[in-house]
Amino acid sequence: QPVNAEAEKSIQNQVESVRRLSVVASQHPYYKYNFSWTRDVQTTVFAILQCAYLGGSISTESLAQQGQLLTIDSVGKILGVPVNLKDEDAFHLSIEEYLHALISLIDELARLAVNSVTLGDYRRPLQISQFIKDIHAGFQILNLKNDSLRRRSDSIKYSVKKVEDVVYDLSLRNLIPSYTEDT
């Protein structure tokens, strides 16, 4: 939890920066300049998603339970920006930015699954495995163009395999905790 507290402070600074950017950028054509900040917005959204997944409370509106995914609307509320505007040319959180951040979250969770086993936490890889598989199933439904989002979404299957390998190794070693031990 101390890590979440420190992360939340940093995320609040990022959120404040995005809010200031929103005020300035909304005065200019969005798609003319969005390449300048889209990667930074993705990184901020990733940080919010990861902190919320790990049980952090980014704002009073988003008291997330550990293992839960925030929706794009929840992230938009946290950032204080509109989501996926189609009718006006103003600053907003696009679906593409959210999906890129979600893929980054999956990549990090795959790393967390491996690292948690080395720290003796054998339950977390099971939770991560189910979460990643659910997200992967959602991405398979999408009809993505052949662009960077499509290429990055193709990498999800490697993260799924990486976590499945961890779970498989745990099961071979009889290290998977039984569900009757849950607290």
Summary of the structure (lengths in Angstrom):
residues: 183
radius of gyration: 17.8
end to end distance: 17.9
largest distance: 59.2
contacts: 516
relative contact order: 0.10
helix: 68%
strand: 2%
